[in-house]
Amino acid sequence: MIDTKETAGALYGLWRLARWDEEAFSFFNATEQGFWRSFAAAAFVAPLQALYQLSVYLTLDDPPSIWRMMAIESIEYVMLWVLFPLAMLYVVKLLEREAEFFRYIVAYNWFQLAVGYIAMPFVILSQFQLLPTSISGFFDSMIFVTYVTFTAFIARAGLKVGMGTSIGIVVIDILLTLMVGQVTLRMLT
């Protein structure tokens, strides 16, 4: 079970990452135990993800059964949280950066918490069409650029690799997300 001190350290680490501080990694529990505990971020973000999925469901012209959608979307959520760290096990071996795996993934997982709580409210408001299209498009673009920028920084500093390699890791992250999304979409139709 994750404790308050570890959560506070991770949140402070996120604050330091937001300030482009490479020392931020020292505030995360970069151990195997910390790795498993960092998935608590998925539990913290899950309510926002569920609200987003509900907003998608309510705006579909021909929605599938609510139970079918909930089951498929739940599987997708777990896959998105597990697939990238699993892929990174192989990437760090190729890069000879196995020693930095926990340092990187723990920070990356906690960063997903920040993304969820900062970006998801805008995404949900957009989905319910409570934001004008132009503002929604602007926020979508800003969220994407910010996500790519920070995940590249986290990969570069966390794995101690060059910028080209860190951008390649971000591309892997995005491609895996798109792939899982396409499989989910096919399962729902």
Secondary structure as GFF3:
##gff-version 3
##sequence-region A 1 189
A	DSSP	alpha_helix	4	18	.	.	.	ID=ss1
A	DSSP	three_ten_helix	22	27	.	.	.	ID=ss2
A	DSSP	alpha_helix	32	38	.	.	.	ID=ss3
A	DSSP	alpha_helix	40	59	.	.	.	ID=ss4
A	DSSP	alpha_helix	66	95	.	.	.	ID=ss5
A	DSSP	three_ten_helix	98	100	.	.	.	ID=ss6
A	DSSP	alpha_helix	101	127	.	.	.	ID=ss7
A	DSSP	alpha_helix	133	159	.	.	.	ID=ss8
A	DSSP	alpha_helix	163	188	.	.	.	ID=ss9
###
